């Protein structure tokens, strides 16, 4: 895993106002209103070129998550779409945040979260190609099917030089009126295709701001430790408006939340700031991408450079 500046040495990150004020808007929603979103970013920097996968969404009843896009940029701010993958390709009712991965062999993978029509179930499909443009011709294959008891979505994927690691949000389906509940579960794989679940990485803290559910947004290696920025919510009414918290690994595959409050949020009620991703820069520092609530209730995709 690449080295990334430690969150513990970056109090800048904990200043939510500055994190917001110094950011650039990468992409605004097509029709700015509640339920219309541009976000769910997953970023890569390869040979000086930025690659960014993201999800576009319309309100419930108007299409929900209708497309995943992979775009490229020279500066990490202004992106040009290269591939657009509609939900019809996956026979999905909705799409959520994709995970863009470049393998050690140089191939490209896109892990896509797909909603099963007419249900609360989610699964993750994989596209793979030699180039980003080639993803549009790849055939989807399901790698995280979930089952009748659990929905699986929003994976974060890393390779540690020996094996693949995945952290995904898992939603229990035992109560059809409470499928927004979620934990983050950890899995490993020798090839990034066949996964073996290792247990719960993080669950919400009862009575706290993240009690209803937690979802890893990014995992940051830091020497012998790992950090995770995660999305959390206290109640079902905060679904889709999660704020960002910080957790640290405890050495056995599990993580422990740091503090009892979110560290990043939007200044616009209801303060959603989620799906944060971070990419280390070769000369030091990092570029962060995230989805956040606007004053009009829509969500936009933003980026901030932290020297």
C-alpha positions in Angstrom: 0.0 0.0 0.0 1.3 3.5 -0.8 2.4 5.8 2.0 0.1 8.6 2.8 0.3 11.5 5.3 -1.0 10.4 8.7 -4.3 11.9 9.7 -2.8 12.2 13.2 -0.2 14.7 11.9 -2.7 16.8 9.9 -4.9 18.9 12.2 -5.8 20.7 9.0 -8.2 17.8 8.3 -10.0 18.4 11.5 -10.8 22.0 10.6 -14.0 21.3 8.7 -14.4 24.9 7.7 -11.0 25.2 6.1 -11.4 21.8 4.5 -14.5 23.1 2.8 -13.4 26.7 2.1 -10.3 25.8 0.2 -11.9 23.1 -1.9 -12.7 23.2 -5.6 -16.0 22.0 -7.1 -15.2 19.1 -9.5 -18.8 18.4 -10.6 -22.2 19.9 -9.7 -25.4 17.9 -9.8 -27.3 18.1 -13.2 -30.5 19.5 -11.5 -29.6 21.0 -8.1 -32.2 20.0 -5.6 -32.5 17.4 -2.8 -31.9 13.9 -4.1 -29.8 15.1 -7.1 -26.2 14.2 -6.5 -22.8 14.2 -8.1 -20.3 12.3 -6.0 -19.2 8.9 -4.6 -15.6 9.5 -5.8 -12.8 7.0 -6.2 -9.5 8.4 -7.4 -6.2 7.2 -8.8 -3.0 9.1 -9.8 -1.1 7.1 -12.4 2.0 8.4 -14.3 0.9 12.0 -13.7 -2.7 11.5 -14.9 -5.7 11.7 -12.5 -8.5 9.2 -12.9 -11.7 9.6 -11.1 -14.7 7.3 -10.9 -18.0 8.7 -9.6 -21.7 8.2 -9.4 -24.5 10.5 -10.7 -27.9 10.2 -9.1 -31.4 11.6 -9.6 -34.1 11.7 -6.8 -36.1 8.7 -5.8 -38.8 8.0 -8.4 -36.7 9.7 -11.1 -34.0 7.1 -11.6 -31.8 7.1 -8.5 -28.2 6.2 -9.2 -28.3 6.1 -13.0 -24.7 6.0 -14.2 -21.1 5.5 -13.1 -18.5 7.6 -14.9 -14.7 7.4 -15.1 -13.0 10.6 -16.1 -9.4 11.9 -16.5 -7.6 15.1 -15.6 -4.1 16.6 -15.7 -4.6 18.7 -12.6 -7.0 16.8 -10.3 -9.7 19.5 -10.6 -10.9 19.7 -14.2 -12.0 16.2 -15.4 -13.2 15.0 -18.8 -15.4 11.8 -18.9 -13.8 8.8 -20.6 -16.3 6.0 -19.8 -20.0 6.2 -18.9 -21.6 3.0 -17.6 -25.4 3.1 -17.2 -27.3 1.0 -14.7 -28.9 -0.9 -17.6 -25.5 -2.6 -18.2 -25.8 -4.2 -14.8 -29.6 -4.8 -14.9 -29.7 -2.7 -11.7 -32.3 -0.5 -10.2 -29.6 1.9 -9.0 -25.9 2.3 -8.8 -23.8 3.6 -6.0 -20.2 4.6 -5.4 -17.8 2.7 -7.7 -14.3 1.6 -6.7 -11.6 2.3 -9.3 -8.5 0.1 -8.9 -5.3 -0.4 -10.9 -3.7 -3.8 -10.4 0.0 -4.5 -9.8 0.0 -5.8 -13.4 -1.3 -2.5 -14.8 -4.9 -3.6 -15.6 -7.9 -1.5 -14.6 -10.8 -2.7 -12.5 -14.1 -1.0 -11.6 -16.1 -2.5 -8.7 -19.7 -1.4 -9.1 -22.4 -1.4 -6.4 -25.7 -2.6 -8.0 -29.2 -2.5 -6.5 -31.4 -5.6 -7.3 -34.7 -4.3 -8.8 -37.7 -4.5 -6.6 -35.7 -5.4 -3.4 -33.5 -3.8 -0.8 -30.6 -6.1 -1.9 -27.3 -4.8 -3.2 -24.4 -6.7 -4.8 -21.0 -5.7 -6.3 -20.0 -6.4 -9.9 -16.6 -6.2 -11.4 -15.4 -4.8 -14.8 -11.8 -5.4 -15.9 -9.8 -4.2 -18.9 -6.3 -3.3 -20.1 -7.3 0.4 -20.3 -9.9 2.7 -18.7 -11.6 3.2 -22.1 -11.8 -0.6 -22.4 -14.0 -0.9 -19.3 -17.0 0.0 -21.5 -16.7 -3.3 -23.4 -16.0 -5.5 -20.4 -18.6 -8.0 -19.2 -19.8 -7.5 -15.6 -19.2 -10.4 -13.2 -20.5 -10.5 -9.7 -17.8 -10.8 -7.0 -19.7 -9.8 -3.9 -23.2 -11.3 -4.3 -24.6 -10.8 -0.8 -27.6 -13.0 -0.1 -31.2 -12.9 1.2 -30.0 -11.8 4.6 -27.5 -9.0 3.7 -26.9 -6.4 1.1 -23.2 -5.6 0.1 -22.1 -2.3 -1.4 -19.6 0.6 -1.5 -16.3 -1.4 -1.4 -12.9 0.2 -0.5 -10.1 -1.9 -2.0 -6.4 -1.9 -1.4 -3.4 -4.2 -2.3 -0.7 -4.5 0.4 1.9 -6.1 -1.9 0.9 -9.6 -1.0 -2.9 -9.8 -1.1 -6.0 -7.7 -1.6 -8.1 -6.2 1.2 -11.7 -5.0 0.9 -13.9 -3.1 3.3 -17.6 -3.0 2.3 -20.8 -1.7 3.9 -23.1 -4.6 4.8 -26.8 -4.0 5.4 -28.9 -6.6 7.3 -32.2 -7.3 5.5 -34.1 -9.0 8.4 -36.2 -5.9 8.9 -37.5 -4.4 5.6 -38.1 -1.0 7.3 -34.5 -0.8 8.7 -32.3 -1.8 5.8 -30.3 1.4 6.1 -28.5 0.0 9.1 -24.9 -0.9 8.2 -21.5 -2.1 9.5 -18.2 -2.2 7.7 -17.0 -5.7 7.0 -13.4 -6.8 6.0 -12.5 -9.3 3.4 -9.3 -10.6 1.8 -8.4 -12.1 -1.5 -5.4 -13.5 -3.4 -6.7 -12.1 -6.7 -9.2 -9.4 -6.0 -12.0 -11.5 -7.4 -12.7 -14.3 -4.9 -13.1 -12.9 -1.5 -13.1 -14.4 2.0 -14.8 -12.4 4.8 -12.7 -11.8 7.9 -15.2 -10.1 10.2 -16.5 -6.7 11.2 -14.0 -3.9 10.9 -16.2 -1.2 12.5 -19.7 -1.0 13.9 -21.6 2.1 15.1 -21.3 3.2 18.8 -24.7 2.9 20.6 -26.0 6.3 21.6 -23.4 8.2 19.5 -23.5 10.2 16.2 -22.7 7.0 14.2 -25.1 4.6 16.1 -27.3 3.7 13.1 -24.4 2.7 10.8 -20.9 3.1 9.6 -19.4 2.8 6.1 -15.6 3.1 5.3 -14.9 5.8 2.7 -11.1 5.4 2.5 -8.4 3.4 4.2 -5.0 5.1 4.8 -1.8 3.1 5.5 0.4 4.8 8.1 3.5 2.7 8.9 2.3 -0.3 10.9 -1.1 1.3 11.5 -4.1 2.0 9.2 -6.6 4.8 9.5 -10.1 4.9 8.0 -12.3 7.9 7.3 -15.9 6.6 7.5 -19.4 7.8 6.9 -21.7 7.6 9.9 -25.3 8.4 10.9 -27.2 8.3 14.1 -30.7 7.7 12.8 -32.5 6.5 9.7 -33.5 10.1 8.9 -29.8 10.9 8.3 -29.6 8.3 5.5 -27.9 9.9 2.5 -26.6 12.8 4.7 -23.8 11.0 6.6 -20.9 12.9 8.0 -17.3 11.8 8.1 -15.6 10.2 11.2 -12.1 8.9 11.8 -11.1 5.4 13.0 -7.8 3.6 13.6 -6.9 0.0 13.3 -6.2 -1.9 16.6 -3.9 -4.6 15.1 -6.3 -7.5 14.7 -8.3 -6.3 11.6 -10.8 -4.2 13.6 -10.9 -0.5 13.9 -11.8 1.8 16.7 -13.5 5.2 16.3 -11.5 8.2 17.3 -13.5 10.7 19.4 -17.2 10.9 19.7 -18.1 13.3 16.9 -17.6 13.6 13.1 -14.4 15.3 12.0 -15.7 16.6 8.6 -19.1 18.0 7.6 -20.7 20.4 5.2 -21.6 23.9 6.4 -25.0 23.5 4.7 -27.8 21.6 6.7 -28.2 18.7 7.1 -24.3 18.8 6.9 -23.7 15.7 4.8 -20.0 15.1 3.8 -19.3 11.6 2.8 -17.5 9.1 0.5 -14.1 10.8 1.2 -11.2 9.5 -0.8 -7.5 10.5 -0.6 -4.5 10.0 -3.0 -0.9 10.6 -1.9 1.1 13.0 -4.1 4.7 11.9 -5.2 6.2 15.1 -3.7 4.3 14.9 -0.4 0.9 15.9 0.7 -2.4 14.5 -0.7 -5.4 15.4 -2.7 -8.8 14.6 -1.2 -12.1 14.1 -3.0 -15.5 14.0 -1.3 -19.3 14.3 -1.8 -21.1 17.1 0.1 -24.4 18.8 0.6 -25.0 22.2 -1.0 -27.2 25.0 0.2 -29.9 23.9 -2.3 -30.0 20.3 -0.9 -28.2 18.7 -3.8 -24.8 17.0 -3.5 -21.6 18.1 -5.4 -18.3 16.4 -5.9 -15.4 18.5 -4.4 -11.6 18.2 -4.1 -9.1 19.9 -1.8 -5.3 19.8 -2.0 -3.5 19.5 1.4 0.2 20.3 1.1 
